Amino acid sequence: MSARFRLLRVGKARGTWSDAPIGDWTKRMRRWGGFAEEDVKPEPFKGSIEAVRDAEAARLL
């Protein structure tokens, strides 16, 4: 069964402040169908925030 919902996030978890809400959200979404959580590798910073943001956005889409 493929995931009906998919959570994509750039980089690894930052700690309990971000993991706790995601865990709660995950439990709620599983009730409505399949769920998958994926971490996308962050783009290395090379001087331009816009360029990094654009590269990460392209990976997410």
PQR file of N, CA, C, O and H, with PARSE charges and radii, in Angstrom:
ATOM      1  N   MET A   1       0.848  -1.188   0.000 -0.4000 1.5000
ATOM      2  CA  MET A   1       0.000   0.000   0.000 -0.0000 2.0000
ATOM      3  C   MET A   1       0.883   1.237   0.000  0.5500 1.7000
ATOM      4  O   MET A   1       1.779   1.370   0.834 -0.5500 1.4000
ATOM      5  N   SER A   2       0.637   2.109  -0.905 -0.4000 1.5000
ATOM      6  CA  SER A   2       1.421   3.340  -0.943 -0.0000 2.0000
ATOM      7  C   SER A   2       0.858   4.338   0.068  0.5500 1.7000
ATOM      8  O   SER A   2      -0.302   4.253   0.472 -0.5500 1.4000
ATOM      9  H   SER A   2      -0.090   2.001  -1.583  0.4000 1.0000
ATOM     10  N   ALA A   3       1.698   5.269   0.458 -0.4000 1.5000
ATOM     11  CA  ALA A   3       1.296   6.258   1.455 -0.0000 2.0000
ATOM     12  C   ALA A   3       0.307   7.242   0.856  0.5500 1.7000
ATOM     13  O   ALA A   3       0.502   7.747  -0.249 -0.5500 1.4000
ATOM     14  H   ALA A   3       2.640   5.337   0.130  0.4000 1.0000
ATOM     15  N   ARG A   4      -0.741   7.501   1.591 -0.4000 1.5000
ATOM     16  CA  ARG A   4      -1.712   8.490   1.161 -0.0000 2.0000
ATOM     17  C   ARG A   4      -1.219   9.891   1.517  0.5500 1.7000
ATOM     18  O   ARG A   4      -1.464  10.859   0.797 -0.5500 1.4000
ATOM     19  H   ARG A   4      -0.899   7.091   2.489  0.4000 1.0000
ATOM     20  N   PHE A   5      -0.513   9.971   2.655 -0.4000 1.5000
ATOM     21  CA  PHE A   5       0.064  11.232   3.098 -0.0000 2.0000
ATOM     22  C   PHE A   5       1.568  11.067   3.221  0.5500 1.7000
ATOM     23  O   PHE A   5       2.058  10.005   3.606 -0.5500 1.4000
ATOM     24  H   PHE A   5      -0.313   9.185   3.239  0.4000 1.0000
ATOM     25  N   ARG A   6       2.292  12.122   2.892 -0.4000 1.5000
ATOM     26  CA  ARG A   6       3.758  12.075   2.974 -0.0000 2.0000
ATOM     27  C   ARG A   6       4.261  13.383   3.552  0.5500 1.7000
ATOM     28  O   ARG A   6       3.927  14.467   3.074 -0.5500 1.4000
ATOM     29  H   ARG A   6       1.894  12.985   2.580  0.4000 1.0000
ATOM     30  N   LEU A   7       5.077  13.256   4.599 -0.4000 1.5000
ATOM     31  CA  LEU A   7       5.695  14.421   5.227 -0.0000 2.0000
ATOM     32  C   LEU A   7       7.140  14.486   4.771  0.5500 1.7000
ATOM     33  O   LEU A   7       7.910  13.552   4.993 -0.5500 1.4000
ATOM     34  H   LEU A   7       5.348  12.375   4.988  0.4000 1.0000
ATOM     35  N   LEU A   8       7.503  15.578   4.141 -0.4000 1.5000
ATOM     36  CA  LEU A   8       8.878  15.795   3.700 -0.0000 2.0000
ATOM     37  C   LEU A   8       9.469  16.921   4.535  0.5500 1.7000
ATOM     38  O   LEU A   8       8.840  17.962   4.728 -0.5500 1.4000
ATOM     39  H   LEU A   8       6.877  16.337   3.961  0.4000 1.0000
ATOM     40  N   ARG A   9      10.683  16.703   5.027 -0.4000 1.5000
ATOM     41  CA  ARG A   9      11.357  17.785   5.744 -0.0000 2.0000
ATOM     42  C   ARG A   9      12.822  17.802   5.349  0.5500 1.7000
ATOM     43  O   ARG A   9      13.441  16.760   5.133 -0.5500 1.4000
ATOM     44  H   ARG A   9      11.194  15.857   4.870  0.4000 1.0000
ATOM     45  N   VAL A  10      13.349  18.986   5.262 -0.4000 1.5000
ATOM     46  CA  VAL A  10      14.746  19.172   4.863 -0.0000 2.0000
ATOM     47  C   VAL A  10      15.621  19.015   6.092  0.5500 1.7000
ATOM     48  O   VAL A  10      15.414  19.686   7.103 -0.5500 1.4000
ATOM     49  H   VAL A  10      12.846  19.832   5.438  0.4000 1.0000
ATOM     50  N   GLY A  11      16.593  18.132   6.001 -0.4000 1.5000
ATOM     51  CA  GLY A  11      17.521  17.917   7.108 -0.0000 2.0000
ATOM     52  C   GLY A  11      16.988  16.939   8.127  0.5500 1.7000
ATOM     53  O   GLY A  11      15.906  16.372   7.975 -0.5500 1.4000
ATOM     54  H   GLY A  11      16.761  17.587   5.179  0.4000 1.0000
ATOM     55  N   LYS A  12      17.771  16.756   9.165 -0.4000 1.5000
ATOM     56  CA  LYS A  12      17.397  15.840  10.238 -0.0000 2.0000
ATOM     57  C   LYS A  12      16.586  16.571  11.291  0.5500 1.7000
ATOM     58  O   LYS A  12      16.488  17.798  11.287 -0.5500 1.4000
ATOM     59  H   LYS A  12      18.650  17.216   9.289  0.4000 1.0000
ATOM     60  N   ALA A  13      16.008  15.793  12.191 -0.4000 1.5000
ATOM     61  CA  ALA A  13      15.222  16.366  13.287 -0.0000 2.0000
ATOM     62  C   ALA A  13      16.099  17.281  14.129  0.5500 1.7000
ATOM     63  O   ALA A  13      17.288  17.018  14.310 -0.5500 1.4000
ATOM     64  H   ALA A  13      16.087  14.796  12.194  0.4000 1.0000
ATOM     65  N   ARG A  14      15.523  18.331  14.632 -0.4000 1.5000
ATOM     66  CA  ARG A  14      16.254  19.317  15.426 -0.0000 2.0000
ATOM     67  C   ARG A  14      16.163  19.056  16.924  0.5500 1.7000
ATOM     68  O   ARG A  14      16.843  19.726  17.701 -0.5500 1.4000
ATOM     69  H   ARG A  14      14.557  18.544  14.485  0.4000 1.0000
ATOM     70  N   GLY A  15      15.357  18.117  17.339 -0.4000 1.5000
ATOM     71  CA  GLY A  15      15.219  17.836  18.761 -0.0000 2.0000
ATOM     72  C   GLY A  15      13.775  17.589  19.131  0.5500 1.7000
ATOM     73  O   GLY A  15      12.906  17.476  18.267 -0.5500 1.4000
ATOM     74  H   GLY A  15      14.805  17.573  16.707  0.4000 1.0000
ATOM     75  N   THR A  16      13.527  17.507  20.433 -0.4000 1.5000
ATOM     76  CA  THR A  16      12.177  17.184  20.892 -0.0000 2.0000
ATOM     77  C   THR A  16      11.154  18.250  20.531  0.5500 1.7000
ATOM     78  O   THR A  16       9.974  17.939  20.367 -0.5500 1.4000
ATOM     79  H   THR A  16      14.232  17.599  21.135  0.4000 1.0000
ATOM     80  N   TRP A  17      11.581  19.495  20.406 -0.4000 1.5000
ATOM     81  CA  TRP A  17      10.630  20.554  20.072 -0.0000 2.0000
ATOM     82  C   TRP A  17      10.011  20.339  18.697  0.5500 1.7000
ATOM     83  O   TRP A  17       8.893  20.792  18.451 -0.5500 1.4000
ATOM     84  H   TRP A  17      12.539  19.748  20.539  0.4000 1.0000
ATOM     85  N   SER A  18      10.722  19.650  17.789 -0.4000 1.5000
ATOM     86  CA  SER A  18      10.139  19.371  16.473 -0.0000 2.0000
ATOM     87  C   SER A  18       9.629  17.945  16.359  0.5500 1.7000
ATOM     88  O   SER A  18       8.687  17.690  15.608 -0.5500 1.4000
ATOM     89  H   SER A  18      11.630  19.282  17.989  0.4000 1.0000
ATOM     90  N   ASP A  19      10.228  17.010  17.085 -0.4000 1.5000
ATOM     91  CA  ASP A  19       9.814  15.610  16.985 -0.0000 2.0000
ATOM     92  C   ASP A  19       8.461  15.342  17.647  0.5500 1.7000
ATOM     93  O   ASP A  19       7.673  14.547  17.135 -0.5500 1.4000
ATOM     94  H   ASP A  19      10.993  17.217  17.695  0.4000 1.0000
ATOM     95  N   ALA A  20       8.187  15.990  18.768 -0.4000 1.5000
ATOM     96  CA  ALA A  20       6.929  15.752  19.479 -0.0000 2.0000
ATOM     97  C   ALA A  20       5.706  16.113  18.630  0.5500 1.7000
ATOM     98  O   ALA A  20       4.795  15.293  18.515 -0.5500 1.4000
ATOM     99  H   ALA A  20       8.827  16.635  19.184  0.4000 1.0000
ATOM    100  N   PRO A  21       5.651  17.294  18.038 -0.5600 1.5000
ATOM    101  CA  PRO A  21       4.480  17.612  17.205  0.2800 2.0000
ATOM    102  C   PRO A  21       4.379  16.720  15.967  0.5500 1.7000
ATOM    103  O   PRO A  21       3.279  16.367  15.544 -0.5500 1.4000
ATOM    104  N   ILE A  22       5.513  16.361  15.393 -0.4000 1.5000
ATOM    105  CA  ILE A  22       5.484  15.493  14.212 -0.0000 2.0000
ATOM    106  C   ILE A  22       4.970  14.110  14.587  0.5500 1.7000
ATOM    107  O   ILE A  22       4.215  13.501  13.828 -0.5500 1.4000
ATOM    108  H   ILE A  22       6.407  16.649  15.737  0.4000 1.0000
ATOM    109  N   GLY A  23       5.377  13.602  15.767 -0.4000 1.5000
ATOM    110  CA  GLY A  23       4.878  12.307  16.227 -0.0000 2.0000
ATOM    111  C   GLY A  23       3.374  12.330  16.439  0.5500 1.7000
ATOM    112  O   GLY A  23       2.677  11.383  16.075 -0.5500 1.4000
ATOM    113  H   GLY A  23       5.990  14.097  16.384  0.4000 1.0000
ATOM    114  N   ASP A  24       2.880  13.393  17.017 -0.4000 1.5000
ATOM    115  CA  ASP A  24       1.440  13.533  17.230 -0.0000 2.0000
ATOM    116  C   ASP A  24       0.709  13.608  15.889  0.5500 1.7000
ATOM    117  O   ASP A  24      -0.316  12.952  15.696 -0.5500 1.4000
ATOM    118  H   ASP A  24       3.446  14.163  17.313  0.4000 1.0000
ATOM    119  N   TRP A  25       1.228  14.390  14.989 -0.4000 1.5000
ATOM    120  CA  TRP A  25       0.630  14.547  13.666 -0.0000 2.0000
ATOM    121  C   TRP A  25       0.620  13.216  12.922  0.5500 1.7000
ATOM    122  O   TRP A  25      -0.347  12.887  12.236 -0.5500 1.4000
ATOM    123  H   TRP A  25       2.060  14.922  15.145  0.4000 1.0000
ATOM    124  N   THR A  26       1.718  12.441  13.065 -0.4000 1.5000
ATOM    125  CA  THR A  26       1.827  11.141  12.419 -0.0000 2.0000
ATOM    126  C   THR A  26       0.716  10.207  12.893  0.5500 1.7000
ATOM    127  O   THR A  26       0.077   9.540  12.079 -0.5500 1.4000
ATOM    128  H   THR A  26       2.504  12.708  13.623  0.4000 1.0000
ATOM    129  N   LYS A  27       0.487  10.156  14.190 -0.4000 1.5000
ATOM    130  CA  LYS A  27      -0.571   9.296  14.738 -0.0000 2.0000
ATOM    131  C   LYS A  27      -1.939   9.681  14.179  0.5500 1.7000
ATOM    132  O   LYS A  27      -2.743   8.818  13.826 -0.5500 1.4000
ATOM    133  H   LYS A  27       1.006  10.697  14.852  0.4000 1.0000
ATOM    134  N   ARG A  28      -2.188  10.977  14.106 -0.4000 1.5000
ATOM    135  CA  ARG A  28      -3.485  11.433  13.605 -0.0000 2.0000
ATOM    136  C   ARG A  28      -3.676  11.103  12.128  0.5500 1.7000
ATOM    137  O   ARG A  28      -4.768  10.711  11.719 -0.5500 1.4000
ATOM    138  H   ARG A  28      -1.535  11.678  14.393  0.4000 1.0000
ATOM    139  N   MET A  29      -2.634  11.256  11.331 -0.4000 1.5000
ATOM    140  CA  MET A  29      -2.755  11.043   9.890 -0.0000 2.0000
ATOM    141  C   MET A  29      -2.875   9.566   9.523  0.5500 1.7000
ATOM    142  O   MET A  29      -3.476   9.230   8.503 -0.5500 1.4000
ATOM    143  H   MET A  29      -1.746  11.574  11.663  0.4000 1.0000
ATOM    144  N   ARG A  30      -2.307   8.678  10.348 -0.4000 1.5000
ATOM    145  CA  ARG A  30      -2.410   7.242  10.059 -0.0000 2.0000
ATOM    146  C   ARG A  30      -3.849   6.757  10.112  0.5500 1.7000
ATOM    147  O   ARG A  30      -4.197   5.763   9.473 -0.5500 1.4000
ATOM    148  H   ARG A  30      -1.818   8.951  11.177  0.4000 1.0000
ATOM    149  N   ARG A  31      -4.674   7.443  10.860 -0.4000 1.5000
ATOM    150  CA  ARG A  31      -6.095   7.071  10.929 -0.0000 2.0000
ATOM    151  C   ARG A  31      -6.790   7.245   9.579  0.5500 1.7000
ATOM    152  O   ARG A  31      -7.760   6.549   9.279 -0.5500 1.4000
ATOM    153  H   ARG A  31      -4.392   8.250  11.378  0.4000 1.0000
ATOM    154  N   TRP A  32      -6.294   8.170   8.777 -0.4000 1.5000
ATOM    155  CA  TRP A  32      -6.942   8.518   7.522 -0.0000 2.0000
ATOM    156  C   TRP A  32      -6.345   7.815   6.319  0.5500 1.7000
ATOM    157  O   TRP A  32      -6.853   7.963   5.208 -0.5500 1.4000
ATOM    158  H   TRP A  32      -5.507   8.736   9.021  0.4000 1.0000
ATOM    159  N   GLY A  33      -5.295   7.064   6.511 -0.4000 1.5000
ATOM    160  CA  GLY A  33      -4.675   6.349   5.398 -0.0000 2.0000
ATOM    161  C   GLY A  33      -3.210   6.141   5.658  0.5500 1.7000
ATOM    162  O   GLY A  33      -2.721   6.457   6.742 -0.5500 1.4000
ATOM    163  H   GLY A  33      -4.882   6.944   7.413  0.4000 1.0000
ATOM    164  N   GLY A  34      -2.505   5.619   4.694 -0.4000 1.5000
ATOM    165  CA  GLY A  34      -1.075   5.376   4.835 -0.0000 2.0000
ATOM    166  C   GLY A  34      -0.312   6.666   5.072  0.5500 1.7000
ATOM    167  O   GLY A  34      -0.757   7.748   4.690 -0.5500 1.4000
ATOM    168  H   GLY A  34      -2.902   5.362   3.813  0.4000 1.0000
ATOM    169  N   PHE A  35       0.835   6.535   5.705 -0.4000 1.5000
ATOM    170  CA  PHE A  35       1.636   7.714   6.022 -0.0000 2.0000
ATOM    171  C   PHE A  35       3.105   7.378   5.883  0.5500 1.7000
ATOM    172  O   PHE A  35       3.540   6.300   6.288 -0.5500 1.4000
ATOM    173  H   PHE A  35       1.196   5.656   6.016  0.4000 1.0000
ATOM    174  N   ALA A  36       3.872   8.291   5.313 -0.4000 1.5000
ATOM    175  CA  ALA A  36       5.322   8.122   5.191 -0.0000 2.0000
ATOM    176  C   ALA A  36       6.004   9.429   5.563  0.5500 1.7000
ATOM    177  O   ALA A  36       5.521  10.515   5.241 -0.5500 1.4000
ATOM    178  H   ALA A  36       3.519   9.167   4.984  0.4000 1.0000
ATOM    179  N   GLU A  37       7.125   9.304   6.240 -0.4000 1.5000
ATOM    180  CA  GLU A  37       7.922  10.475   6.624 -0.0000 2.0000
ATOM    181  C   GLU A  37       9.290  10.339   5.980  0.5500 1.7000
ATOM    182  O   GLU A  37       9.942   9.303   6.111 -0.5500 1.4000
ATOM    183  H   GLU A  37       7.517   8.422   6.501  0.4000 1.0000
ATOM    184  N   GLU A  38       9.725  11.379   5.285 -0.4000 1.5000
ATOM    185  CA  GLU A  38      11.010  11.334   4.582 -0.0000 2.0000
ATOM    186  C   GLU A  38      11.816  12.588   4.894  0.5500 1.7000
ATOM    187  O   GLU A  38      11.285  13.699   4.928 -0.5500 1.4000
ATOM    188  H   GLU A  38       9.196  12.220   5.178  0.4000 1.0000
ATOM    189  N   ASP A  39      13.111  12.383   5.119 -0.4000 1.5000
ATOM    190  CA  ASP A  39      14.032  13.499   5.302 -0.0000 2.0000
ATOM    191  C   ASP A  39      14.786  13.713   3.999  0.5500 1.7000
ATOM    192  O   ASP A  39      15.310  12.763   3.418 -0.5500 1.4000
ATOM    193  H   ASP A  39      13.542  11.481   5.092  0.4000 1.0000
ATOM    194  N   VAL A  40      14.842  14.944   3.544 -0.4000 1.5000
ATOM    195  CA  VAL A  40      15.542  15.307   2.320 -0.0000 2.0000
ATOM    196  C   VAL A  40      16.868  15.949   2.707  0.5500 1.7000
ATOM    197  O   VAL A  40      16.919  16.782   3.612 -0.5500 1.4000
ATOM    198  H   VAL A  40      14.417  15.716   4.016  0.4000 1.0000
ATOM    199  N   LYS A  41      17.930  15.565   2.029 -0.4000 1.5000
ATOM    200  CA  LYS A  41      19.260  16.091   2.332 -0.0000 2.0000
ATOM    201  C   LYS A  41      19.292  17.604   2.086  0.5500 1.7000
ATOM    202  O   LYS A  41      18.865  18.073   1.031 -0.5500 1.4000
ATOM    203  H   LYS A  41      17.889  14.888   1.293  0.4000 1.0000
ATOM    204  N   PRO A  42      19.798  18.365   3.063 -0.5600 1.5000
ATOM    205  CA  PRO A  42      19.870  19.815   2.873  0.2800 2.0000
ATOM    206  C   PRO A  42      20.961  20.201   1.864  0.5500 1.7000
ATOM    207  O   PRO A  42      21.971  19.513   1.716 -0.5500 1.4000
ATOM    208  N   GLU A  43      20.726  21.293   1.197 -0.4000 1.5000
ATOM    209  CA  GLU A  43      21.691  21.831   0.239 -0.0000 2.0000
ATOM    210  C   GLU A  43      22.799  22.548   1.007  0.5500 1.7000
ATOM    211  O   GLU A  43      22.510  23.330   1.913 -0.5500 1.4000
ATOM    212  H   GLU A  43      19.905  21.851   1.318  0.4000 1.0000
ATOM    213  N   PRO A  44      24.053  22.295   0.663 -0.5600 1.5000
ATOM    214  CA  PRO A  44      25.145  23.030   1.334  0.2800 2.0000
ATOM    215  C   PRO A  44      25.052  24.533   1.040  0.5500 1.7000
ATOM    216  O   PRO A  44      24.754  24.936  -0.084 -0.5500 1.4000
ATOM    217  N   PHE A  45      25.306  25.340   2.045 -0.4000 1.5000
ATOM    218  CA  PHE A  45      25.236  26.787   1.871 -0.0000 2.0000
ATOM    219  C   PHE A  45      26.466  27.274   1.110  0.5500 1.7000
ATOM    220  O   PHE A  45      27.601  26.969   1.477 -0.5500 1.4000
ATOM    221  H   PHE A  45      25.548  25.012   2.959  0.4000 1.0000
ATOM    222  N   LYS A  46      26.223  28.030   0.052 -0.4000 1.5000
ATOM    223  CA  LYS A  46      27.321  28.551  -0.772 -0.0000 2.0000
ATOM    224  C   LYS A  46      27.166  30.044  -1.013  0.5500 1.7000
ATOM    225  O   LYS A  46      27.475  30.533  -2.100 -0.5500 1.4000
ATOM    226  H   LYS A  46      25.301  28.277  -0.247  0.4000 1.0000
ATOM    227  N   GLY A  47      26.691  30.770  -0.012 -0.4000 1.5000
ATOM    228  CA  GLY A  47      26.657  32.220  -0.108 -0.0000 2.0000
ATOM    229  C   GLY A  47      25.332  32.857  -0.447  0.5500 1.7000
ATOM    230  O   GLY A  47      25.173  34.063  -0.255 -0.5500 1.4000
ATOM    231  H   GLY A  47      26.440  30.373   0.870  0.4000 1.0000
ATOM    232  N   SER A  48      24.372  32.095  -0.946 -0.4000 1.5000
ATOM    233  CA  SER A  48      23.097  32.685  -1.329 -0.0000 2.0000
ATOM    234  C   SER A  48      21.949  31.882  -0.714  0.5500 1.7000
ATOM    235  O   SER A  48      21.742  30.713  -1.042 -0.5500 1.4000
ATOM    236  H   SER A  48      24.501  31.116  -1.102  0.4000 1.0000
ATOM    237  N   ILE A  49      21.222  32.523   0.170 -0.4000 1.5000
ATOM    238  CA  ILE A  49      20.085  31.858   0.803 -0.0000 2.0000
ATOM    239  C   ILE A  49      19.039  31.483  -0.242  0.5500 1.7000
ATOM    240  O   ILE A  49      18.451  30.404  -0.177 -0.5500 1.4000
ATOM    241  H   ILE A  49      21.390  33.472   0.436  0.4000 1.0000
ATOM    242  N   GLU A  50      18.812  32.370  -1.197 -0.4000 1.5000
ATOM    243  CA  GLU A  50      17.818  32.109  -2.234 -0.0000 2.0000
ATOM    244  C   GLU A  50      18.183  30.886  -3.067  0.5500 1.7000
ATOM    245  O   GLU A  50      17.316  30.078  -3.400 -0.5500 1.4000
ATOM    246  H   GLU A  50      19.290  33.247  -1.249  0.4000 1.0000
ATOM    247  N   ALA A  51      19.465  30.747  -3.404 -0.4000 1.5000
ATOM    248  CA  ALA A  51      19.905  29.593  -4.197 -0.0000 2.0000
ATOM    249  C   ALA A  51      19.711  28.292  -3.423  0.5500 1.7000
ATOM    250  O   ALA A  51      19.287  27.285  -3.990 -0.5500 1.4000
ATOM    251  H   ALA A  51      20.170  31.403  -3.133  0.4000 1.0000
ATOM    252  N   VAL A  52      20.019  28.316  -2.135 -0.4000 1.5000
ATOM    253  CA  VAL A  52      19.828  27.128  -1.294 -0.0000 2.0000
ATOM    254  C   VAL A  52      18.344  26.789  -1.210  0.5500 1.7000
ATOM    255  O   VAL A  52      17.957  25.630  -1.360 -0.5500 1.4000
ATOM    256  H   VAL A  52      20.363  29.134  -1.674  0.4000 1.0000
ATOM    257  N   ARG A  53      17.528  27.788  -0.974 -0.4000 1.5000
ATOM    258  CA  ARG A  53      16.084  27.582  -0.865 -0.0000 2.0000
ATOM    259  C   ARG A  53      15.514  27.029  -2.173  0.5500 1.7000
ATOM    260  O   ARG A  53      14.677  26.126  -2.150 -0.5500 1.4000
ATOM    261  H   ARG A  53      17.843  28.729  -0.852  0.4000 1.0000
ATOM    262  N   ASP A  54      15.955  27.558  -3.300 -0.4000 1.5000
ATOM    263  CA  ASP A  54      15.477  27.077  -4.597 -0.0000 2.0000
ATOM    264  C   ASP A  54      15.881  25.628  -4.854  0.5500 1.7000
ATOM    265  O   ASP A  54      15.082  24.839  -5.357 -0.5500 1.4000
ATOM    266  H   ASP A  54      16.635  28.291  -3.319  0.4000 1.0000
ATOM    267  N   ALA A  55      17.121  25.278  -4.510 -0.4000 1.5000
ATOM    268  CA  ALA A  55      17.602  23.912  -4.716 -0.0000 2.0000
ATOM    269  C   ALA A  55      16.836  22.924  -3.838  0.5500 1.7000
ATOM    270  O   ALA A  55      16.476  21.838  -4.293 -0.5500 1.4000
ATOM    271  H   ALA A  55      17.770  25.919  -4.101  0.4000 1.0000
ATOM    272  N   GLU A  56      16.586  23.298  -2.579 -0.4000 1.5000
ATOM    273  CA  GLU A  56      15.836  22.417  -1.683 -0.0000 2.0000
ATOM    274  C   GLU A  56      14.385  22.294  -2.127  0.5500 1.7000
ATOM    275  O   GLU A  56      13.797  21.216  -2.037 -0.5500 1.4000
ATOM    276  H   GLU A  56      16.878  24.180  -2.210  0.4000 1.0000
ATOM    277  N   ALA A  57      13.809  23.380  -2.601 -0.4000 1.5000
ATOM    278  CA  ALA A  57      12.432  23.339  -3.095 -0.0000 2.0000
ATOM    279  C   ALA A  57      12.318  22.420  -4.308  0.5500 1.7000
ATOM    280  O   ALA A  57      11.337  21.688  -4.439 -0.5500 1.4000
ATOM    281  H   ALA A  57      14.286  24.256  -2.674  0.4000 1.0000
ATOM    282  N   ALA A  58      13.301  22.453  -5.186 -0.4000 1.5000
ATOM    283  CA  ALA A  58      13.293  21.580  -6.360 -0.0000 2.0000
ATOM    284  C   ALA A  58      13.350  20.113  -5.945  0.5500 1.7000
ATOM    285  O   ALA A  58      12.704  19.268  -6.564 -0.5500 1.4000
ATOM    286  H   ALA A  58      14.097  23.049  -5.079  0.4000 1.0000
ATOM    287  N   ARG A  59      14.119  19.808  -4.901 -0.4000 1.5000
ATOM    288  CA  ARG A  59      14.182  18.430  -4.398 -0.0000 2.0000
ATOM    289  C   ARG A  59      12.857  17.975  -3.815  0.5500 1.7000
ATOM    290  O   ARG A  59      12.473  16.815  -3.965 -0.5500 1.4000
ATOM    291  H   ARG A  59      14.644  20.495  -4.398  0.4000 1.0000
ATOM    292  N   LEU A  60      12.162  18.881  -3.155 -0.4000 1.5000
ATOM    293  CA  LEU A  60      10.887  18.525  -2.546 -0.0000 2.0000
ATOM    294  C   LEU A  60       9.799  18.270  -3.586  0.5500 1.7000
ATOM    295  O   LEU A  60       8.910  17.445  -3.379 -0.5500 1.4000
ATOM    296  H   LEU A  60      12.475  19.823  -3.034  0.4000 1.0000
ATOM    297  N   LEU A  61       9.880  18.979  -4.691 -0.4000 1.5000
ATOM    298  CA  LEU A  61       8.867  18.800  -5.736 -0.0000 2.0000
ATOM    299  C   LEU A  61       9.277  17.677  -6.639  0.5500 1.7000
ATOM    300  O   LEU A  61       8.563  17.358  -7.590 -0.5500 1.4000
ATOM    301  H   LEU A  61      10.602  19.649  -4.859  0.4000 1.0000
TER
END
